[in-house]
Amino acid sequence: MNEVAQTTEGWQLPYLEMGSGFVMGMSVGYVLKKSFKLLLFLTGLAVITIFVLEQKGIITLNEVALDQNLNVGIEMFKTFGLWLKERLGSLKIAGGASAVAGFVVGLKMG
């Protein structure tokens, strides 16, 4: 049992569990969105740099390999999203529902 949510009589207060799940979900959602924005910025910067270097003739791009690597990255991101959703949902009933709600709120805030 969660020691924080347990009183001296031994019964558990469910709203404390819901609150901690919500805060955890909100934190994960917020950090995930901020990290994703930073990742997109850095990826865009790298793509622009690569295209400029290709136009100047400094490098050549293998577009087939680039497309394959992009598809692998997309699949990895999808797998991570499914894992995160499953992990947040695996909390106890009250904590899991509030964690998912907190995650959505964190995504909106980020």
Phi and psi restraints in degrees (range 20) as a CNS / XPLOR table:
assign (resid 1 and name C) (resid 2 and name N)
       (resid 2 and name CA) (resid 2 and name C) 1.0 -74.9 20.0 2
assign (resid 2 and name N) (resid 2 and name CA)
       (resid 2 and name C) (resid 3 and name N) 1.0 118.6 20.0 2
assign (resid 2 and name C) (resid 3 and name N)
       (resid 3 and name CA) (resid 3 and name C) 1.0 -68.5 20.0 2
assign (resid 3 and name N) (resid 3 and name CA)
       (resid 3 and name C) (resid 4 and name N) 1.0 -28.9 20.0 2
assign (resid 3 and name C) (resid 4 and name N)
       (resid 4 and name CA) (resid 4 and name C) 1.0 -68.9 20.0 2
assign (resid 4 and name N) (resid 4 and name CA)
       (resid 4 and name C) (resid 5 and name N) 1.0 -36.8 20.0 2
assign (resid 4 and name C) (resid 5 and name N)
       (resid 5 and name CA) (resid 5 and name C) 1.0 -89.4 20.0 2
assign (resid 5 and name N) (resid 5 and name CA)
       (resid 5 and name C) (resid 6 and name N) 1.0 7.0 20.0 2
assign (resid 5 and name C) (resid 6 and name N)
       (resid 6 and name CA) (resid 6 and name C) 1.0 -103.4 20.0 2
assign (resid 6 and name N) (resid 6 and name CA)
       (resid 6 and name C) (resid 7 and name N) 1.0 134.2 20.0 2
assign (resid 6 and name C) (resid 7 and name N)
       (resid 7 and name CA) (resid 7 and name C) 1.0 -93.0 20.0 2
assign (resid 7 and name N) (resid 7 and name CA)
       (resid 7 and name C) (resid 8 and name N) 1.0 -179.7 20.0 2
assign (resid 7 and name C) (resid 8 and name N)
       (resid 8 and name CA) (resid 8 and name C) 1.0 -68.4 20.0 2
assign (resid 8 and name N) (resid 8 and name CA)
       (resid 8 and name C) (resid 9 and name N) 1.0 -26.7 20.0 2
assign (resid 8 and name C) (resid 9 and name N)
       (resid 9 and name CA) (resid 9 and name C) 1.0 -77.9 20.0 2
assign (resid 9 and name N) (resid 9 and name CA)
       (resid 9 and name C) (resid 10 and name N) 1.0 -14.0 20.0 2
assign (resid 9 and name C) (resid 10 and name N)
       (resid 10 and name CA) (resid 10 and name C) 1.0 100.3 20.0 2
assign (resid 10 and name N) (resid 10 and name CA)
       (resid 10 and name C) (resid 11 and name N) 1.0 -3.4 20.0 2
assign (resid 10 and name C) (resid 11 and name N)
       (resid 11 and name CA) (resid 11 and name C) 1.0 -94.7 20.0 2
assign (resid 11 and name N) (resid 11 and name CA)
       (resid 11 and name C) (resid 12 and name N) 1.0 152.6 20.0 2
assign (resid 11 and name C) (resid 12 and name N)
       (resid 12 and name CA) (resid 12 and name C) 1.0 -98.9 20.0 2
assign (resid 12 and name N) (resid 12 and name CA)
       (resid 12 and name C) (resid 13 and name N) 1.0 139.9 20.0 2
assign (resid 12 and name C) (resid 13 and name N)
       (resid 13 and name CA) (resid 13 and name C) 1.0 -91.5 20.0 2
assign (resid 13 and name N) (resid 13 and name CA)
       (resid 13 and name C) (resid 14 and name N) 1.0 110.2 20.0 2
assign (resid 13 and name C) (resid 14 and name N)
       (resid 14 and name CA) (resid 14 and name C) 1.0 -67.0 20.0 2
assign (resid 14 and name N) (resid 14 and name CA)
       (resid 14 and name C) (resid 15 and name N) 1.0 -27.3 20.0 2
assign (resid 14 and name C) (resid 15 and name N)
       (resid 15 and name CA) (resid 15 and name C) 1.0 -68.4 20.0 2
assign (resid 15 and name N) (resid 15 and name CA)
       (resid 15 and name C) (resid 16 and name N) 1.0 -28.4 20.0 2
assign (resid 15 and name C) (resid 16 and name N)
       (resid 16 and name CA) (resid 16 and name C) 1.0 -67.7 20.0 2
assign (resid 16 and name N) (resid 16 and name CA)
       (resid 16 and name C) (resid 17 and name N) 1.0 -38.5 20.0 2
assign (resid 16 and name C) (resid 17 and name N)
       (resid 17 and name CA) (resid 17 and name C) 1.0 -66.3 20.0 2
assign (resid 17 and name N) (resid 17 and name CA)
       (resid 17 and name C) (resid 18 and name N) 1.0 -41.2 20.0 2
assign (resid 17 and name C) (resid 18 and name N)
       (resid 18 and name CA) (resid 18 and name C) 1.0 -63.3 20.0 2
assign (resid 18 and name N) (resid 18 and name CA)
       (resid 18 and name C) (resid 19 and name N) 1.0 -41.4 20.0 2
assign (resid 18 and name C) (resid 19 and name N)
       (resid 19 and name CA) (resid 19 and name C) 1.0 -64.6 20.0 2
assign (resid 19 and name N) (resid 19 and name CA)
       (resid 19 and name C) (resid 20 and name N) 1.0 -42.4 20.0 2
assign (resid 19 and name C) (resid 20 and name N)
       (resid 20 and name CA) (resid 20 and name C) 1.0 -68.9 20.0 2
assign (resid 20 and name N) (resid 20 and name CA)
       (resid 20 and name C) (resid 21 and name N) 1.0 -36.5 20.0 2
assign (resid 20 and name C) (resid 21 and name N)
       (resid 21 and name CA) (resid 21 and name C) 1.0 -64.1 20.0 2
assign (resid 21 and name N) (resid 21 and name CA)
       (resid 21 and name C) (resid 22 and name N) 1.0 -41.3 20.0 2
assign (resid 21 and name C) (resid 22 and name N)
       (resid 22 and name CA) (resid 22 and name C) 1.0 -62.9 20.0 2
assign (resid 22 and name N) (resid 22 and name CA)
       (resid 22 and name C) (resid 23 and name N) 1.0 -45.0 20.0 2
assign (resid 22 and name C) (resid 23 and name N)
       (resid 23 and name CA) (resid 23 and name C) 1.0 -65.4 20.0 2
assign (resid 23 and name N) (resid 23 and name CA)
       (resid 23 and name C) (resid 24 and name N) 1.0 -41.2 20.0 2
assign (resid 23 and name C) (resid 24 and name N)
       (resid 24 and name CA) (resid 24 and name C) 1.0 -63.0 20.0 2
assign (resid 24 and name N) (resid 24 and name CA)
       (resid 24 and name C) (resid 25 and name N) 1.0 -46.1 20.0 2
assign (resid 24 and name C) (resid 25 and name N)
       (resid 25 and name CA) (resid 25 and name C) 1.0 -62.9 20.0 2
assign (resid 25 and name N) (resid 25 and name CA)
       (resid 25 and name C) (resid 26 and name N) 1.0 -41.4 20.0 2
assign (resid 25 and name C) (resid 26 and name N)
       (resid 26 and name CA) (resid 26 and name C) 1.0 -64.3 20.0 2
assign (resid 26 and name N) (resid 26 and name CA)
       (resid 26 and name C) (resid 27 and name N) 1.0 -41.1 20.0 2
assign (resid 26 and name C) (resid 27 and name N)
       (resid 27 and name CA) (resid 27 and name C) 1.0 -63.2 20.0 2
assign (resid 27 and name N) (resid 27 and name CA)
       (resid 27 and name C) (resid 28 and name N) 1.0 -45.1 20.0 2
assign (resid 27 and name C) (resid 28 and name N)
       (resid 28 and name CA) (resid 28 and name C) 1.0 -63.9 20.0 2
assign (resid 28 and name N) (resid 28 and name CA)
       (resid 28 and name C) (resid 29 and name N) 1.0 -45.1 20.0 2
assign (resid 28 and name C) (resid 29 and name N)
       (resid 29 and name CA) (resid 29 and name C) 1.0 -61.7 20.0 2
assign (resid 29 and name N) (resid 29 and name CA)
       (resid 29 and name C) (resid 30 and name N) 1.0 -43.6 20.0 2
assign (resid 29 and name C) (resid 30 and name N)
       (resid 30 and name CA) (resid 30 and name C) 1.0 -64.0 20.0 2
assign (resid 30 and name N) (resid 30 and name CA)
       (resid 30 and name C) (resid 31 and name N) 1.0 -48.9 20.0 2
assign (resid 30 and name C) (resid 31 and name N)
       (resid 31 and name CA) (resid 31 and name C) 1.0 -65.5 20.0 2
assign (resid 31 and name N) (resid 31 and name CA)
       (resid 31 and name C) (resid 32 and name N) 1.0 -39.2 20.0 2
assign (resid 31 and name C) (resid 32 and name N)
       (resid 32 and name CA) (resid 32 and name C) 1.0 -62.7 20.0 2
assign (resid 32 and name N) (resid 32 and name CA)
       (resid 32 and name C) (resid 33 and name N) 1.0 -43.7 20.0 2
assign (resid 32 and name C) (resid 33 and name N)
       (resid 33 and name CA) (resid 33 and name C) 1.0 -67.8 20.0 2
assign (resid 33 and name N) (resid 33 and name CA)
       (resid 33 and name C) (resid 34 and name N) 1.0 -42.5 20.0 2
assign (resid 33 and name C) (resid 34 and name N)
       (resid 34 and name CA) (resid 34 and name C) 1.0 -63.2 20.0 2
assign (resid 34 and name N) (resid 34 and name CA)
       (resid 34 and name C) (resid 35 and name N) 1.0 -41.2 20.0 2
assign (resid 34 and name C) (resid 35 and name N)
       (resid 35 and name CA) (resid 35 and name C) 1.0 -65.5 20.0 2
assign (resid 35 and name N) (resid 35 and name CA)
       (resid 35 and name C) (resid 36 and name N) 1.0 -39.5 20.0 2
assign (resid 35 and name C) (resid 36 and name N)
       (resid 36 and name CA) (resid 36 and name C) 1.0 -65.1 20.0 2
assign (resid 36 and name N) (resid 36 and name CA)
       (resid 36 and name C) (resid 37 and name N) 1.0 -40.2 20.0 2
assign (resid 36 and name C) (resid 37 and name N)
       (resid 37 and name CA) (resid 37 and name C) 1.0 -62.4 20.0 2
assign (resid 37 and name N) (resid 37 and name CA)
       (resid 37 and name C) (resid 38 and name N) 1.0 -42.7 20.0 2
assign (resid 37 and name C) (resid 38 and name N)
       (resid 38 and name CA) (resid 38 and name C) 1.0 -65.0 20.0 2
assign (resid 38 and name N) (resid 38 and name CA)
       (resid 38 and name C) (resid 39 and name N) 1.0 -41.8 20.0 2
assign (resid 38 and name C) (resid 39 and name N)
       (resid 39 and name CA) (resid 39 and name C) 1.0 -62.5 20.0 2
assign (resid 39 and name N) (resid 39 and name CA)
       (resid 39 and name C) (resid 40 and name N) 1.0 -42.9 20.0 2
assign (resid 39 and name C) (resid 40 and name N)
       (resid 40 and name CA) (resid 40 and name C) 1.0 -64.4 20.0 2
assign (resid 40 and name N) (resid 40 and name CA)
       (resid 40 and name C) (resid 41 and name N) 1.0 -39.5 20.0 2
assign (resid 40 and name C) (resid 41 and name N)
       (resid 41 and name CA) (resid 41 and name C) 1.0 -62.3 20.0 2
assign (resid 41 and name N) (resid 41 and name CA)
       (resid 41 and name C) (resid 42 and name N) 1.0 -48.0 20.0 2
assign (resid 41 and name C) (resid 42 and name N)
       (resid 42 and name CA) (resid 42 and name C) 1.0 -66.6 20.0 2
assign (resid 42 and name N) (resid 42 and name CA)
       (resid 42 and name C) (resid 43 and name N) 1.0 -36.9 20.0 2
assign (resid 42 and name C) (resid 43 and name N)
       (resid 43 and name CA) (resid 43 and name C) 1.0 -65.2 20.0 2
assign (resid 43 and name N) (resid 43 and name CA)
       (resid 43 and name C) (resid 44 and name N) 1.0 -43.1 20.0 2
assign (resid 43 and name C) (resid 44 and name N)
       (resid 44 and name CA) (resid 44 and name C) 1.0 -62.0 20.0 2
assign (resid 44 and name N) (resid 44 and name CA)
       (resid 44 and name C) (resid 45 and name N) 1.0 -41.6 20.0 2
assign (resid 44 and name C) (resid 45 and name N)
       (resid 45 and name CA) (resid 45 and name C) 1.0 -62.6 20.0 2
assign (resid 45 and name N) (resid 45 and name CA)
       (resid 45 and name C) (resid 46 and name N) 1.0 -42.2 20.0 2
assign (resid 45 and name C) (resid 46 and name N)
       (resid 46 and name CA) (resid 46 and name C) 1.0 -65.6 20.0 2
assign (resid 46 and name N) (resid 46 and name CA)
       (resid 46 and name C) (resid 47 and name N) 1.0 -41.0 20.0 2
assign (resid 46 and name C) (resid 47 and name N)
       (resid 47 and name CA) (resid 47 and name C) 1.0 -64.3 20.0 2
assign (resid 47 and name N) (resid 47 and name CA)
       (resid 47 and name C) (resid 48 and name N) 1.0 -43.6 20.0 2
assign (resid 47 and name C) (resid 48 and name N)
       (resid 48 and name CA) (resid 48 and name C) 1.0 -61.5 20.0 2
assign (resid 48 and name N) (resid 48 and name CA)
       (resid 48 and name C) (resid 49 and name N) 1.0 -43.6 20.0 2
assign (resid 48 and name C) (resid 49 and name N)
       (resid 49 and name CA) (resid 49 and name C) 1.0 -62.0 20.0 2
assign (resid 49 and name N) (resid 49 and name CA)
       (resid 49 and name C) (resid 50 and name N) 1.0 -43.5 20.0 2
assign (resid 49 and name C) (resid 50 and name N)
       (resid 50 and name CA) (resid 50 and name C) 1.0 -64.2 20.0 2
assign (resid 50 and name N) (resid 50 and name CA)
       (resid 50 and name C) (resid 51 and name N) 1.0 -42.4 20.0 2
assign (resid 50 and name C) (resid 51 and name N)
       (resid 51 and name CA) (resid 51 and name C) 1.0 -65.9 20.0 2
assign (resid 51 and name N) (resid 51 and name CA)
       (resid 51 and name C) (resid 52 and name N) 1.0 -38.4 20.0 2
assign (resid 51 and name C) (resid 52 and name N)
       (resid 52 and name CA) (resid 52 and name C) 1.0 -65.5 20.0 2
assign (resid 52 and name N) (resid 52 and name CA)
       (resid 52 and name C) (resid 53 and name N) 1.0 -44.0 20.0 2
assign (resid 52 and name C) (resid 53 and name N)
       (resid 53 and name CA) (resid 53 and name C) 1.0 -64.7 20.0 2
assign (resid 53 and name N) (resid 53 and name CA)
       (resid 53 and name C) (resid 54 and name N) 1.0 -35.2 20.0 2
assign (resid 53 and name C) (resid 54 and name N)
       (resid 54 and name CA) (resid 54 and name C) 1.0 -68.7 20.0 2
assign (resid 54 and name N) (resid 54 and name CA)
       (resid 54 and name C) (resid 55 and name N) 1.0 -40.3 20.0 2
assign (resid 54 and name C) (resid 55 and name N)
       (resid 55 and name CA) (resid 55 and name C) 1.0 -65.6 20.0 2
assign (resid 55 and name N) (resid 55 and name CA)
       (resid 55 and name C) (resid 56 and name N) 1.0 -34.8 20.0 2
assign (resid 55 and name C) (resid 56 and name N)
       (resid 56 and name CA) (resid 56 and name C) 1.0 -77.0 20.0 2
assign (resid 56 and name N) (resid 56 and name CA)
       (resid 56 and name C) (resid 57 and name N) 1.0 -9.8 20.0 2
assign (resid 56 and name C) (resid 57 and name N)
       (resid 57 and name CA) (resid 57 and name C) 1.0 85.2 20.0 2
assign (resid 57 and name N) (resid 57 and name CA)
       (resid 57 and name C) (resid 58 and name N) 1.0 12.7 20.0 2
assign (resid 57 and name C) (resid 58 and name N)
       (resid 58 and name CA) (resid 58 and name C) 1.0 -77.9 20.0 2
assign (resid 58 and name N) (resid 58 and name CA)
       (resid 58 and name C) (resid 59 and name N) 1.0 -37.8 20.0 2
assign (resid 58 and name C) (resid 59 and name N)
       (resid 59 and name CA) (resid 59 and name C) 1.0 -131.4 20.0 2
assign (resid 59 and name N) (resid 59 and name CA)
       (resid 59 and name C) (resid 60 and name N) 1.0 164.3 20.0 2
assign (resid 59 and name C) (resid 60 and name N)
       (resid 60 and name CA) (resid 60 and name C) 1.0 -124.2 20.0 2
assign (resid 60 and name N) (resid 60 and name CA)
       (resid 60 and name C) (resid 61 and name N) 1.0 144.5 20.0 2
assign (resid 60 and name C) (resid 61 and name N)
       (resid 61 and name CA) (resid 61 and name C) 1.0 -102.2 20.0 2
assign (resid 61 and name N) (resid 61 and name CA)
       (resid 61 and name C) (resid 62 and name N) 1.0 137.2 20.0 2
assign (resid 61 and name C) (resid 62 and name N)
       (resid 62 and name CA) (resid 62 and name C) 1.0 -95.1 20.0 2
assign (resid 62 and name N) (resid 62 and name CA)
       (resid 62 and name C) (resid 63 and name N) 1.0 98.8 20.0 2
assign (resid 62 and name C) (resid 63 and name N)
       (resid 63 and name CA) (resid 63 and name C) 1.0 -67.7 20.0 2
assign (resid 63 and name N) (resid 63 and name CA)
       (resid 63 and name C) (resid 64 and name N) 1.0 -29.8 20.0 2
assign (resid 63 and name C) (resid 64 and name N)
       (resid 64 and name CA) (resid 64 and name C) 1.0 -66.1 20.0 2
assign (resid 64 and name N) (resid 64 and name CA)
       (resid 64 and name C) (resid 65 and name N) 1.0 -46.9 20.0 2
assign (resid 64 and name C) (resid 65 and name N)
       (resid 65 and name CA) (resid 65 and name C) 1.0 -65.8 20.0 2
assign (resid 65 and name N) (resid 65 and name CA)
       (resid 65 and name C) (resid 66 and name N) 1.0 -37.3 20.0 2
assign (resid 65 and name C) (resid 66 and name N)
       (resid 66 and name CA) (resid 66 and name C) 1.0 -63.0 20.0 2
assign (resid 66 and name N) (resid 66 and name CA)
       (resid 66 and name C) (resid 67 and name N) 1.0 -42.7 20.0 2
assign (resid 66 and name C) (resid 67 and name N)
       (resid 67 and name CA) (resid 67 and name C) 1.0 -64.4 20.0 2
assign (resid 67 and name N) (resid 67 and name CA)
       (resid 67 and name C) (resid 68 and name N) 1.0 -41.8 20.0 2
assign (resid 67 and name C) (resid 68 and name N)
       (resid 68 and name CA) (resid 68 and name C) 1.0 -63.9 20.0 2
assign (resid 68 and name N) (resid 68 and name CA)
       (resid 68 and name C) (resid 69 and name N) 1.0 -43.7 20.0 2
assign (resid 68 and name C) (resid 69 and name N)
       (resid 69 and name CA) (resid 69 and name C) 1.0 -64.9 20.0 2
assign (resid 69 and name N) (resid 69 and name CA)
       (resid 69 and name C) (resid 70 and name N) 1.0 -36.9 20.0 2
assign (resid 69 and name C) (resid 70 and name N)
       (resid 70 and name CA) (resid 70 and name C) 1.0 -65.1 20.0 2
assign (resid 70 and name N) (resid 70 and name CA)
       (resid 70 and name C) (resid 71 and name N) 1.0 -41.6 20.0 2
assign (resid 70 and name C) (resid 71 and name N)
       (resid 71 and name CA) (resid 71 and name C) 1.0 -64.9 20.0 2
assign (resid 71 and name N) (resid 71 and name CA)
       (resid 71 and name C) (resid 72 and name N) 1.0 -37.7 20.0 2
assign (resid 71 and name C) (resid 72 and name N)
       (resid 72 and name CA) (resid 72 and name C) 1.0 -64.0 20.0 2
assign (resid 72 and name N) (resid 72 and name CA)
       (resid 72 and name C) (resid 73 and name N) 1.0 -42.5 20.0 2
assign (resid 72 and name C) (resid 73 and name N)
       (resid 73 and name CA) (resid 73 and name C) 1.0 -62.7 20.0 2
assign (resid 73 and name N) (resid 73 and name CA)
       (resid 73 and name C) (resid 74 and name N) 1.0 -40.1 20.0 2
assign (resid 73 and name C) (resid 74 and name N)
       (resid 74 and name CA) (resid 74 and name C) 1.0 -64.5 20.0 2
assign (resid 74 and name N) (resid 74 and name CA)
       (resid 74 and name C) (resid 75 and name N) 1.0 -43.2 20.0 2
assign (resid 74 and name C) (resid 75 and name N)
       (resid 75 and name CA) (resid 75 and name C) 1.0 -64.3 20.0 2
assign (resid 75 and name N) (resid 75 and name CA)
       (resid 75 and name C) (resid 76 and name N) 1.0 -38.5 20.0 2
assign (resid 75 and name C) (resid 76 and name N)
       (resid 76 and name CA) (resid 76 and name C) 1.0 -64.5 20.0 2
assign (resid 76 and name N) (resid 76 and name CA)
       (resid 76 and name C) (resid 77 and name N) 1.0 -40.1 20.0 2
assign (resid 76 and name C) (resid 77 and name N)
       (resid 77 and name CA) (resid 77 and name C) 1.0 -66.3 20.0 2
assign (resid 77 and name N) (resid 77 and name CA)
       (resid 77 and name C) (resid 78 and name N) 1.0 -39.9 20.0 2
assign (resid 77 and name C) (resid 78 and name N)
       (resid 78 and name CA) (resid 78 and name C) 1.0 -62.9 20.0 2
assign (resid 78 and name N) (resid 78 and name CA)
       (resid 78 and name C) (resid 79 and name N) 1.0 -43.4 20.0 2
assign (resid 78 and name C) (resid 79 and name N)
       (resid 79 and name CA) (resid 79 and name C) 1.0 -61.9 20.0 2
assign (resid 79 and name N) (resid 79 and name CA)
       (resid 79 and name C) (resid 80 and name N) 1.0 -41.7 20.0 2
assign (resid 79 and name C) (resid 80 and name N)
       (resid 80 and name CA) (resid 80 and name C) 1.0 -63.0 20.0 2
assign (resid 80 and name N) (resid 80 and name CA)
       (resid 80 and name C) (resid 81 and name N) 1.0 -42.3 20.0 2
assign (resid 80 and name C) (resid 81 and name N)
       (resid 81 and name CA) (resid 81 and name C) 1.0 -62.5 20.0 2
assign (resid 81 and name N) (resid 81 and name CA)
       (resid 81 and name C) (resid 82 and name N) 1.0 -42.4 20.0 2
assign (resid 81 and name C) (resid 82 and name N)
       (resid 82 and name CA) (resid 82 and name C) 1.0 -65.9 20.0 2
assign (resid 82 and name N) (resid 82 and name CA)
       (resid 82 and name C) (resid 83 and name N) 1.0 -40.2 20.0 2
assign (resid 82 and name C) (resid 83 and name N)
       (resid 83 and name CA) (resid 83 and name C) 1.0 -63.6 20.0 2
assign (resid 83 and name N) (resid 83 and name CA)
       (resid 83 and name C) (resid 84 and name N) 1.0 -42.9 20.0 2
assign (resid 83 and name C) (resid 84 and name N)
       (resid 84 and name CA) (resid 84 and name C) 1.0 -65.0 20.0 2
assign (resid 84 and name N) (resid 84 and name CA)
       (resid 84 and name C) (resid 85 and name N) 1.0 -42.3 20.0 2
assign (resid 84 and name C) (resid 85 and name N)
       (resid 85 and name CA) (resid 85 and name C) 1.0 -62.5 20.0 2
assign (resid 85 and name N) (resid 85 and name CA)
       (resid 85 and name C) (resid 86 and name N) 1.0 -42.5 20.0 2
assign (resid 85 and name C) (resid 86 and name N)
       (resid 86 and name CA) (resid 86 and name C) 1.0 -65.2 20.0 2
assign (resid 86 and name N) (resid 86 and name CA)
       (resid 86 and name C) (resid 87 and name N) 1.0 -40.8 20.0 2
assign (resid 86 and name C) (resid 87 and name N)
       (resid 87 and name CA) (resid 87 and name C) 1.0 -65.2 20.0 2
assign (resid 87 and name N) (resid 87 and name CA)
       (resid 87 and name C) (resid 88 and name N) 1.0 -44.7 20.0 2
assign (resid 87 and name C) (resid 88 and name N)
       (resid 88 and name CA) (resid 88 and name C) 1.0 -67.1 20.0 2
assign (resid 88 and name N) (resid 88 and name CA)
       (resid 88 and name C) (resid 89 and name N) 1.0 -36.2 20.0 2
assign (resid 88 and name C) (resid 89 and name N)
       (resid 89 and name CA) (resid 89 and name C) 1.0 -74.6 20.0 2
assign (resid 89 and name N) (resid 89 and name CA)
       (resid 89 and name C) (resid 90 and name N) 1.0 -17.0 20.0 2
assign (resid 89 and name C) (resid 90 and name N)
       (resid 90 and name CA) (resid 90 and name C) 1.0 -82.0 20.0 2
assign (resid 90 and name N) (resid 90 and name CA)
       (resid 90 and name C) (resid 91 and name N) 1.0 -5.0 20.0 2
assign (resid 90 and name C) (resid 91 and name N)
       (resid 91 and name CA) (resid 91 and name C) 1.0 -65.2 20.0 2
assign (resid 91 and name N) (resid 91 and name CA)
       (resid 91 and name C) (resid 92 and name N) 1.0 165.5 20.0 2
assign (resid 91 and name C) (resid 92 and name N)
       (resid 92 and name CA) (resid 92 and name C) 1.0 -54.1 20.0 2
assign (resid 92 and name N) (resid 92 and name CA)
       (resid 92 and name C) (resid 93 and name N) 1.0 162.5 20.0 2
assign (resid 92 and name C) (resid 93 and name N)
       (resid 93 and name CA) (resid 93 and name C) 1.0 -49.7 20.0 2
assign (resid 93 and name N) (resid 93 and name CA)
       (resid 93 and name C) (resid 94 and name N) 1.0 -55.0 20.0 2
assign (resid 93 and name C) (resid 94 and name N)
       (resid 94 and name CA) (resid 94 and name C) 1.0 -67.4 20.0 2
assign (resid 94 and name N) (resid 94 and name CA)
       (resid 94 and name C) (resid 95 and name N) 1.0 -43.0 20.0 2
assign (resid 94 and name C) (resid 95 and name N)
       (resid 95 and name CA) (resid 95 and name C) 1.0 -69.1 20.0 2
assign (resid 95 and name N) (resid 95 and name CA)
       (resid 95 and name C) (resid 96 and name N) 1.0 -35.7 20.0 2
assign (resid 95 and name C) (resid 96 and name N)
       (resid 96 and name CA) (resid 96 and name C) 1.0 -67.8 20.0 2
assign (resid 96 and name N) (resid 96 and name CA)
       (resid 96 and name C) (resid 97 and name N) 1.0 -44.4 20.0 2
assign (resid 96 and name C) (resid 97 and name N)
       (resid 97 and name CA) (resid 97 and name C) 1.0 -65.4 20.0 2
assign (resid 97 and name N) (resid 97 and name CA)
       (resid 97 and name C) (resid 98 and name N) 1.0 -41.6 20.0 2
assign (resid 97 and name C) (resid 98 and name N)
       (resid 98 and name CA) (resid 98 and name C) 1.0 -73.2 20.0 2
assign (resid 98 and name N) (resid 98 and name CA)
       (resid 98 and name C) (resid 99 and name N) 1.0 -29.9 20.0 2
assign (resid 98 and name C) (resid 99 and name N)
       (resid 99 and name CA) (resid 99 and name C) 1.0 -66.5 20.0 2
assign (resid 99 and name N) (resid 99 and name CA)
       (resid 99 and name C) (resid 100 and name N) 1.0 -41.3 20.0 2
assign (resid 99 and name C) (resid 100 and name N)
       (resid 100 and name CA) (resid 100 and name C) 1.0 -65.9 20.0 2
assign (resid 100 and name N) (resid 100 and name CA)
       (resid 100 and name C) (resid 101 and name N) 1.0 -41.7 20.0 2
assign (resid 100 and name C) (resid 101 and name N)
       (resid 101 and name CA) (resid 101 and name C) 1.0 -62.9 20.0 2
assign (resid 101 and name N) (resid 101 and name CA)
       (resid 101 and name C) (resid 102 and name N) 1.0 -42.3 20.0 2
assign (resid 101 and name C) (resid 102 and name N)
       (resid 102 and name CA) (resid 102 and name C) 1.0 -63.8 20.0 2
assign (resid 102 and name N) (resid 102 and name CA)
       (resid 102 and name C) (resid 103 and name N) 1.0 -37.3 20.0 2
assign (resid 102 and name C) (resid 103 and name N)
       (resid 103 and name CA) (resid 103 and name C) 1.0 -61.1 20.0 2
assign (resid 103 and name N) (resid 103 and name CA)
       (resid 103 and name C) (resid 104 and name N) 1.0 -44.2 20.0 2
assign (resid 103 and name C) (resid 104 and name N)
       (resid 104 and name CA) (resid 104 and name C) 1.0 -63.8 20.0 2
assign (resid 104 and name N) (resid 104 and name CA)
       (resid 104 and name C) (resid 105 and name N) 1.0 -43.0 20.0 2
assign (resid 104 and name C) (resid 105 and name N)
       (resid 105 and name CA) (resid 105 and name C) 1.0 -63.7 20.0 2
assign (resid 105 and name N) (resid 105 and name CA)
       (resid 105 and name C) (resid 106 and name N) 1.0 -41.9 20.0 2
assign (resid 105 and name C) (resid 106 and name N)
       (resid 106 and name CA) (resid 106 and name C) 1.0 -62.0 20.0 2
assign (resid 106 and name N) (resid 106 and name CA)
       (resid 106 and name C) (resid 107 and name N) 1.0 -38.3 20.0 2
assign (resid 106 and name C) (resid 107 and name N)
       (resid 107 and name CA) (resid 107 and name C) 1.0 -64.8 20.0 2
assign (resid 107 and name N) (resid 107 and name CA)
       (resid 107 and name C) (resid 108 and name N) 1.0 -39.9 20.0 2
assign (resid 107 and name C) (resid 108 and name N)
       (resid 108 and name CA) (resid 108 and name C) 1.0 -67.3 20.0 2
assign (resid 108 and name N) (resid 108 and name CA)
       (resid 108 and name C) (resid 109 and name N) 1.0 -37.4 20.0 2
assign (resid 108 and name C) (resid 109 and name N)
       (resid 109 and name CA) (resid 109 and name C) 1.0 -71.2 20.0 2
assign (resid 109 and name N) (resid 109 and name CA)
       (resid 109 and name C) (resid 110 and name N) 1.0 -37.7 20.0 2
